[in-house]
Amino acid sequence: MELALKIVLVIFSLGLIAVVLLQKGKSAGLAGAISGGAEHLFGKQKARGLDLFLQRLTVVLAVGFFLLALVVAYLVKA
């Protein structure tokens, strides 16, 4: 049981890292300057939806990671 929870915890942590790295930063820098014309031409609706999805997924993964970390710590201590 403990091993299974540790494996799930590692999966949650890797998923959280991946989702955070996929999100666009506050200042897009050179990438934003290059893709800014494309967003103006094609619209930004899809990017906004993807950003919202990534934010919600980040919250879900962070809460799951935190709760799993507490459960694993409790099981290891007991």
Legacy VTK file of the C-alpha trace (Angstrom):
# vtk DataFile Version 3.0
C-alpha trace
ASCII
DATASET POLYDATA
POINTS 78 float
0.000 0.000 0.000
2.778 2.378 0.946
4.698 1.620 -2.241
1.629 2.223 -4.397
1.012 5.598 -2.746
4.650 6.574 -3.249
4.391 5.711 -6.949
1.221 7.795 -7.267
2.983 10.638 -5.429
5.852 10.542 -7.930
3.361 10.559 -10.818
1.579 13.571 -9.311
4.872 15.397 -8.808
6.019 14.787 -12.386
2.617 15.832 -13.699
2.726 19.014 -11.610
6.190 19.865 -12.909
5.095 19.286 -16.514
1.939 21.376 -16.191
3.782 24.276 -14.567
6.408 24.244 -17.302
3.719 24.211 -20.015
2.127 27.401 -18.716
2.953 30.701 -20.307
4.805 33.110 -18.059
3.690 36.617 -17.155
6.205 38.137 -19.569
6.380 36.114 -22.733
9.556 37.843 -23.883
10.774 37.156 -27.414
8.367 34.243 -27.876
5.454 36.564 -27.167
6.724 39.124 -29.633
6.990 36.512 -32.378
3.662 34.798 -31.708
1.851 38.055 -30.983
1.176 38.628 -34.680
-0.262 35.150 -35.069
-2.530 35.666 -32.062
-3.742 38.926 -33.548
-4.399 37.300 -36.915
-6.009 34.062 -35.724
-7.430 35.191 -32.396
-6.445 34.264 -28.868
-9.524 32.326 -27.772
-7.882 28.891 -27.976
-4.819 30.039 -26.062
-7.022 31.515 -23.354
-8.932 28.243 -23.004
-5.723 26.257 -22.797
-4.326 28.615 -20.161
-7.473 28.217 -18.085
-7.313 24.424 -18.398
-3.649 24.379 -17.352
-4.367 26.611 -14.344
-7.167 24.338 -13.154
-5.077 21.230 -13.740
-2.252 22.806 -11.738
-4.577 23.400 -8.789
-5.920 19.836 -8.923
-2.446 18.313 -9.123
-1.095 20.565 -6.359
-3.922 19.660 -3.975
-3.542 15.974 -4.820
0.219 16.136 -4.316
-0.168 17.871 -0.954
-2.748 15.378 0.323
-0.780 12.381 -0.925
2.385 13.726 0.703
0.551 13.987 4.030
-0.866 10.459 3.708
2.509 8.957 2.765
4.229 10.794 5.624
1.612 9.499 8.058
1.975 5.907 6.809
5.777 6.017 6.965
5.714 7.378 10.491
3.141 4.836 11.725
LINES 1 79
78 0 1 2 3 4 5 6 7 8 9 10 11 12 13 14 15 16 17 18 19 20 21 22 23 24 25 26 27 28 29 30 31 32 33 34 35 36 37 38 39 40 41 42 43 44 45 46 47 48 49 50 51 52 53 54 55 56 57 58 59 60 61 62 63 64 65 66 67 68 69 70 71 72 73 74 75 76 77
